[in-house]
Amino acid sequence: MSKEKFKKFIKKAGAIFPEILDVGGKLITGNISGAITEIKDVLKSKNEDVKAKDLLIELHEIEMEKNINERWSLDAKSDSWLAKNVRPLSLVYMFVIVTVISILDSWVKTFIIKEAWIDLFSTLLVTMVIAYFGSRGFEKTKDIFK
């Protein structure tokens, strides 16, 4: 998760609820997790306000992105071969499954796959491709512009 995205969120949320700006110090010291917790508390105290609910959803998405980035970083630093390769292997597996299903569907006339499986495989494959290649492309682009 980029600090810039979190800073934009703080500015946006602070414009609506000024007490959120008090949390800015935690951002400067790098304690994003603590800042997220405090912002959640402020927004939950405003639970009747629709804008607070929208901001809580946005904050939850930022927190999820942060957790995913941390998990992927830890996987990359791990000494375990499996931890380092589970994402690429999963992606290869999904490509193989979709390819096999496509070939069987076009060659074997009696081959029928249920709609639920098609939806599941297509959703998983698209999600994995975007997460893997999209995030890698973003990381490389960010490194180029530094």
C-alpha positions as a Markdown table, in Angstrom:
| # | Residue | x | y | z |
|---|---|---|---|---|
| 1 | Met | 0.0 | 0.0 | 0.0 |
| 2 | Ser | 1.3 | 3.4 | -0.9 |
| 3 | Lys | 1.5 | 6.1 | 1.7 |
| 4 | Glu | 0.3 | 8.5 | -0.9 |
| 5 | Lys | -3.0 | 6.6 | -1.2 |
| 6 | Phe | -3.4 | 6.7 | 2.6 |
| 7 | Lys | -2.5 | 10.4 | 2.7 |
| 8 | Lys | -5.2 | 11.2 | 0.0 |
| 9 | Phe | -7.6 | 9.2 | 2.1 |
| 10 | Ile | -6.7 | 11.3 | 5.3 |
| 11 | Lys | -7.2 | 14.5 | 3.4 |
| 12 | Lys | -10.5 | 13.4 | 2.0 |
| 13 | Ala | -11.8 | 12.1 | 5.3 |
| 14 | Gly | -10.4 | 15.1 | 7.2 |
| 15 | Ala | -12.3 | 17.4 | 5.0 |
| 16 | Ile | -15.5 | 15.7 | 6.1 |
| 17 | Phe | -14.5 | 14.9 | 9.7 |
| 18 | Pro | -11.8 | 17.3 | 11.0 |
| 19 | Glu | -11.0 | 15.1 | 14.0 |
| 20 | Ile | -9.4 | 12.6 | 11.6 |
| 21 | Leu | -6.6 | 15.1 | 10.8 |
| 22 | Asp | -5.4 | 14.6 | 14.4 |
| 23 | Val | -4.3 | 11.1 | 13.3 |
| 24 | Gly | -1.8 | 12.6 | 10.8 |
| 25 | Gly | 1.0 | 12.4 | 13.3 |
| 26 | Lys | 0.9 | 8.6 | 13.2 |
| 27 | Leu | 1.2 | 8.7 | 9.4 |
| 28 | Ile | 4.4 | 10.8 | 9.7 |
| 29 | Thr | 6.0 | 8.4 | 12.1 |
| 30 | Gly | 5.1 | 5.5 | 9.8 |
| 31 | Asn | 2.6 | 3.8 | 12.1 |
| 32 | Ile | -0.1 | 3.3 | 9.5 |
| 33 | Ser | -1.7 | 0.4 | 11.4 |
| 34 | Gly | -2.2 | 2.6 | 14.5 |
| 35 | Ala | -3.6 | 5.4 | 12.3 |
| 36 | Ile | -6.0 | 3.1 | 10.6 |
| 37 | Thr | -7.3 | 1.8 | 14.0 |
| 38 | Glu | -7.8 | 5.4 | 15.3 |
| 39 | Ile | -9.5 | 6.5 | 12.1 |
| 40 | Lys | -11.8 | 3.5 | 12.3 |
| 41 | Asp | -12.7 | 4.5 | 15.9 |
| 42 | Val | -13.6 | 8.0 | 14.8 |
| 43 | Leu | -15.6 | 6.8 | 11.8 |
| 44 | Lys | -17.5 | 4.2 | 13.9 |
| 45 | Ser | -18.4 | 6.9 | 16.4 |
| 46 | Lys | -20.2 | 8.6 | 13.5 |
| 47 | Asn | -22.1 | 5.5 | 12.5 |
| 48 | Glu | -25.3 | 7.4 | 11.6 |
| 49 | Asp | -23.5 | 9.3 | 8.9 |
| 50 | Val | -23.6 | 7.8 | 5.4 |
| 51 | Lys | -20.3 | 9.4 | 4.5 |
| 52 | Ala | -18.7 | 7.8 | 7.5 |
| 53 | Lys | -19.8 | 4.4 | 6.3 |
| 54 | Asp | -18.5 | 5.0 | 2.9 |
| 55 | Leu | -15.1 | 6.1 | 4.4 |
| 56 | Leu | -15.0 | 3.0 | 6.5 |
| 57 | Ile | -15.5 | 0.8 | 3.4 |
| 58 | Glu | -12.7 | 2.7 | 1.7 |
| 59 | Leu | -10.4 | 2.4 | 4.7 |
| 60 | His | -11.1 | -1.3 | 4.9 |
| 61 | Glu | -10.0 | -1.6 | 1.2 |
| 62 | Ile | -6.8 | 0.3 | 2.0 |
| 63 | Glu | -6.1 | -2.0 | 5.0 |
| 64 | Met | -6.7 | -5.1 | 2.9 |
| 65 | Glu | -4.3 | -3.8 | 0.3 |
| 66 | Lys | -1.7 | -3.2 | 3.0 |
| 67 | Asn | -2.1 | -6.7 | 4.4 |
| 68 | Ile | -1.8 | -8.3 | 1.0 |
| 69 | Asn | 1.4 | -6.3 | 0.2 |
| 70 | Glu | 2.9 | -7.3 | 3.6 |
| 71 | Arg | 2.0 | -11.0 | 3.0 |
| 72 | Trp | 3.5 | -11.0 | -0.5 |
| 73 | Ser | 6.7 | -9.3 | 0.8 |
| 74 | Leu | 7.1 | -11.9 | 3.6 |
| 75 | Asp | 6.5 | -14.7 | 1.0 |
| 76 | Ala | 9.3 | -13.2 | -1.2 |
| 77 | Lys | 11.7 | -13.0 | 1.8 |
| 78 | Ser | 10.9 | -16.5 | 3.0 |
| 79 | Asp | 13.4 | -19.4 | 2.8 |
| 80 | Ser | 10.6 | -21.7 | 1.8 |
| 81 | Trp | 10.5 | -22.6 | -1.9 |
| 82 | Leu | 6.8 | -23.2 | -1.7 |
| 83 | Ala | 6.1 | -19.8 | -0.1 |
| 84 | Lys | 8.0 | -18.0 | -2.8 |
| 85 | Asn | 6.4 | -19.9 | -5.7 |
| 86 | Val | 2.8 | -20.5 | -4.6 |
| 87 | Arg | 1.4 | -17.5 | -6.6 |
| 88 | Pro | 3.2 | -18.3 | -9.8 |
| 89 | Leu | 2.3 | -22.0 | -9.5 |
| 90 | Ser | -1.3 | -21.2 | -8.8 |
| 91 | Leu | -1.4 | -19.0 | -11.8 |
| 92 | Val | 0.1 | -21.7 | -14.0 |
| 93 | Tyr | -2.4 | -24.2 | -12.6 |
| 94 | Met | -5.3 | -22.0 | -13.5 |
| 95 | Phe | -4.0 | -21.5 | -17.1 |
| 96 | Val | -3.6 | -25.2 | -17.5 |
| 97 | Ile | -7.1 | -25.9 | -16.2 |
| 98 | Val | -8.7 | -23.3 | -18.5 |
| 99 | Thr | -6.7 | -24.5 | -21.5 |
| 100 | Val | -7.6 | -28.2 | -20.9 |
| 101 | Ile | -11.3 | -27.2 | -20.4 |
| 102 | Ser | -11.2 | -25.2 | -23.6 |
| 103 | Ile | -9.6 | -28.0 | -25.6 |
| 104 | Leu | -12.0 | -30.6 | -24.2 |
| 105 | Asp | -15.0 | -28.3 | -24.9 |
| 106 | Ser | -14.0 | -27.9 | -28.6 |
| 107 | Trp | -12.9 | -31.5 | -29.3 |
| 108 | Val | -15.2 | -33.7 | -27.2 |
| 109 | Lys | -18.8 | -33.1 | -28.1 |
| 110 | Thr | -20.2 | -34.9 | -25.0 |
| 111 | Phe | -18.0 | -32.8 | -22.6 |
| 112 | Ile | -20.2 | -30.5 | -20.5 |
| 113 | Ile | -18.9 | -28.3 | -17.8 |
| 114 | Lys | -21.4 | -26.8 | -15.4 |
| 115 | Glu | -21.9 | -23.0 | -15.5 |
| 116 | Ala | -20.8 | -22.7 | -11.8 |
| 117 | Trp | -17.4 | -24.1 | -12.7 |
| 118 | Ile | -17.0 | -21.8 | -15.6 |
| 119 | Asp | -17.9 | -18.8 | -13.4 |
| 120 | Leu | -15.5 | -19.9 | -10.7 |
| 121 | Phe | -12.5 | -20.6 | -13.0 |
| 122 | Ser | -13.0 | -17.4 | -15.0 |
| 123 | Thr | -13.3 | -15.2 | -11.9 |
| 124 | Leu | -10.2 | -16.9 | -10.3 |
| 125 | Leu | -8.1 | -16.6 | -13.4 |
| 126 | Val | -9.0 | -12.9 | -14.0 |
| 127 | Thr | -8.3 | -12.1 | -10.4 |
| 128 | Met | -5.0 | -13.9 | -10.3 |
| 129 | Val | -3.8 | -12.4 | -13.6 |
| 130 | Ile | -4.6 | -8.9 | -12.4 |
| 131 | Ala | -3.1 | -9.4 | -9.0 |
| 132 | Tyr | 0.0 | -11.0 | -10.3 |
| 133 | Phe | 0.8 | -9.1 | -13.4 |
| 134 | Gly | -0.9 | -5.9 | -12.5 |
| 135 | Ser | 0.9 | -5.6 | -9.1 |
| 136 | Arg | 4.2 | -6.6 | -10.6 |
| 137 | Gly | 3.8 | -4.0 | -13.4 |
| 138 | Phe | 2.9 | -1.3 | -10.9 |
| 139 | Glu | 5.9 | -2.2 | -8.7 |
| 140 | Lys | 8.3 | -2.0 | -11.7 |
| 141 | Thr | 6.7 | 1.3 | -12.9 |
| 142 | Lys | 7.1 | 2.7 | -9.5 |
| 143 | Asp | 10.8 | 1.7 | -9.3 |
| 144 | Ile | 11.5 | 3.2 | -12.7 |
| 145 | Phe | 10.1 | 6.6 | -11.7 |
| 146 | Lys | 12.0 | 6.7 | -8.3 |
